[in-house]
Amino acid sequence: MHIRFANLQIPMQCQQLAKAVHSPAYQVTSTQDCFWLGTLKGMEWELIDRQTPAAGVELYYFDGEPCEGGKARDIRIQFFCDPNAGVGNPADYYVVEDSCHYSITWPSVHGCPADGTAAGGSWGWGWITFFIMIAALYLMVGCTYNVTRLG
């Protein structure tokens, strides 16, 4: 299977097809047939782990070329944060085929937060939460004092 992201080269077998269908990924079979695995219009993304956003990002492309039984092909790509992986083609990735569904795990610097907090997030929200808790405590103690002491 060949994968195309951004400006990476489209497989030779898929160049004619790519002019008609803009896809993030193409499958080239052993018989040199080309199939698109999703469209750029049919795409969703989410965090791999909502509790740990620095883990990475998952892209899901759907509405690909129909295959057996009329099901549309799709591809799920997980960009796990790895600041040491660099950019470009991955040195190590995994493809799992399940009929018409493909899943790729890709360690990449592109899965890391843009602010460079790959080790587990920033302290920003922690300080904001701490400040809100202190302000709430101050208000509760102040209200209690006013009610009990000042009537």
N, C-alpha and C positions, 0 to 999 in steps of 0.2 A: 504494500500500500504506500502511495506517495501522499505527502501532506503539503499543502501550500498555505503559508501565512504571509500576509502583507506582500512583500516584493520578492518572495522566494520563487524560484523557477517552477513553472507548471510542467508536469511530466509531458514528454513529447506526444504520448498516446492521447493526451487530453487537451491539447492545444485548440483543436477545432471545437470541442465541446465547451471549453472555457469561454469562447467568444459568445456563446449563447446563454450559458448558465454560470453566474458568478458564485463560486462555492469556495469555502475555506479549505476543503479537503477533497481529494479525489482518490478513488481506489483503482489500481491497475492490477488486473488479474494475470494469472500465468499465461492466459491465451491473449494477452495484450488488449483486453477490453477495458474501457474506461467508464467509471460510474461516479456521479457526484454524491457526496455524503451529507449534504445539507445545503442550505442557501444562506446568504448573508442577511436576507430579510427575515428568516426564521431562526432567531437566536435569542437565548436567554443567558444570564450570568448570575452567579451567586458566590458567596464565600464558601470555601471548603468546610470551614468550621466557624460558626457564628460566635462561639465562645472565645475563639482564638483567631481573630481576623488575620493576623500575620502568617497563618498557615498557608494561605494562598487563595487562588481564585479558580472557579470552575466555569468553563464556557460550554454551552450546549447548543449545537446546531441541529436543526431538524428540517423536515420537508425535503429530504433528499430524493434521489431517483428511486422509483418503486422497484421492489425486488419480489422474491417469492411471496405469493399470496396477496400481492398488492400493497404490502407494508412499505412505508417510506424508510429509506436508510437515514440514519442519524449518527452523530459523533459527539462524544462528551470528552472534553479535554480539561484535565486538572493540572494547573500550573502551581506546583508546590514551591513555596519560597525556599530558595537556596542561593544566598548571596554569592557563593563561590562558583555557581554553575555558569555564570557569564550570560552572554546573549547569543542569538543565532540558533543553529540546529542543536538539538540536545545530544550530549555524549551518551546518554542512557535514557531510554524511555520504553514503555511497555504498551503493547497493543493487545487488546482482548476482543476477539470477534465472537458475537453471539448472533448468529443468523445475519440480520441487517443492522445490528447495533455495534458500534465501535467505541472503545474507551481507551484513552491515552493518559498516562501519568507522565508528566514532564517536569522534572526539577529545573527551575529557571529563576533567574533574578527578576523576571517580569511578574512572578507571583508574589514578590515582596512589596510591602507598603512603600509608597513613593517618598515618605518622610524618613526612610532608612531605619525604621524601628522593627527590623526583622526578628529581633530576639524576643518579642512578646508585647509590643505595644508601647505607647508613651505614657508618661505620668500625668498628662494633661487632664484626663477624665478623673483620675484618682484625686487630684487636688481639688477639682470642681466639686466632686462628691463630698470630700472632707469639709470644704467650705460651707456647703449647703447644710450638712449635718450640724456643724457648729452654729450656724445662723438659726436653725430650727431649735436647737437646745437653748440658745440665748433667749429666743422668743418665748418658749415654754416656761423657762425659769422666771423671766420677767413678768409674764402674765400671772403666774402662780403667786409671785411676790406681791404684785399689785392687788390681787383679789384678797389674799389673806392678811396683808399688813395695812393696806390703804382702804380696804372695804370696797 
